[in-house]
């Protein structure tokens, strides 16, 4: 019901994509509040917030700065999506053990 209500309110004013995202965030927050006492999951909130911030900034940049039609728009958006992992790495998202595991998986010519 929450999902439907939020989408109905935001659909006209903000668009379907944003309405769906807001509805899912509210649904996830509600489920988290209702179930957190039943079983404890040690979420890494800093890392989740970090990844969310980078992805939101990429989505905003894509929406506001890039063309939204034609091959140029598609290729620009794919390029923006491919930049997200290096941005996460460059902004300190990975732990030292994760960095070491990635380096170990790379061929020696790329280390």
C-alpha positions in Angstrom: 0.0 0.0 0.0 2.8 2.4 0.8 4.4 1.7 -2.6 1.2 2.4 -4.5 0.3 5.5 -2.5 3.7 7.1 -3.0 3.8 6.3 -6.7 0.3 7.7 -7.2 1.3 11.0 -5.4 4.7 11.4 -7.2 3.9 10.0 -10.6 2.4 13.2 -12.0 4.8 15.7 -10.4 8.1 13.9 -10.4 7.9 11.1 -13.0 7.7 7.3 -12.8 11.3 6.6 -12.1 11.7 8.9 -9.2 8.3 7.8 -7.8 9.4 4.2 -7.9 12.7 4.9 -6.2 11.1 6.8 -3.4 8.5 4.1 -2.9 11.2 1.5 -2.7 13.2 3.5 -0.2 10.2 4.0 2.0 9.3 0.3 1.7 12.8 -0.8 2.7 13.0 1.6 5.6 9.6 0.4 6.9 10.7 -3.3 6.6 14.0 -2.5 8.3 12.2 -0.8 11.2 9.7 -3.7 11.5 12.2 -6.6 11.3 15.4 -5.3 12.9 14.5 -6.7 16.3 13.7 -10.2 14.9 17.2 -10.8 13.5 20.2 -8.7 13.6 22.1 -8.0 10.4 25.3 -6.0 10.8 24.8 -3.7 7.8 27.8 -1.6 6.9 25.9 1.7 6.8 28.9 3.9 5.9 29.7 1.8 2.9 26.0 1.6 1.8 25.7 5.3 2.1 29.0 5.8 0.2 27.9 3.6 -2.7 24.4 5.2 -2.7 25.9 8.7 -2.8 28.2 7.8 -5.7 25.3 6.2 -7.6 22.9 9.1 -7.0 25.5 11.6 -8.2 26.1 9.5 -11.3 22.4 9.3 -11.9 22.0 13.0 -11.5 24.9 13.8 -13.7 23.5 11.5 -16.4 20.1 13.0 -16.1 21.2 16.7 -16.1 24.3 16.7 -18.3 24.0 13.9 -20.9 21.7 13.7 -23.9 18.8 11.3 -23.4 18.3 10.1 -26.9 20.3 8.6 -29.8 23.5 6.6 -29.8 25.4 9.5 -28.3 23.2 9.6 -25.3 23.4 5.8 -24.9 27.1 5.6 -25.2 27.6 8.6 -22.8 25.4 6.9 -20.2 27.2 3.6 -20.6 30.6 5.4 -20.2 29.2 7.1 -17.0 28.2 3.8 -15.7 31.6 2.3 -16.4 33.2 5.2 -14.4 31.3 4.3 -11.2 33.6 1.4 -10.0 36.8 3.4 -10.4 35.2 6.3 -8.5 34.2 4.0 -5.7 37.8 2.6 -5.5 39.2 6.2 -5.7 37.0 7.5 -2.9 38.0 4.8 -0.4 35.1 2.3 -0.7 37.2 -0.8 -0.7 38.9 -2.3 2.4 42.6 -3.2 2.3 41.7 -7.0 2.1 39.4 -6.3 -0.8 42.0 -4.3 -2.6 44.6 -7.1 -2.1 42.1 -9.7 -3.4 41.5 -7.7 -6.5 45.2 -7.2 -7.1 45.8 -10.9 -6.6 43.1 -11.7 -9.3 44.6 -9.4 -11.8 47.2 -10.7 -14.3 50.8 -9.7 -13.3 51.0 -7.3 -16.3 48.2 -5.2 -14.8 49.4 -5.1 -11.1 
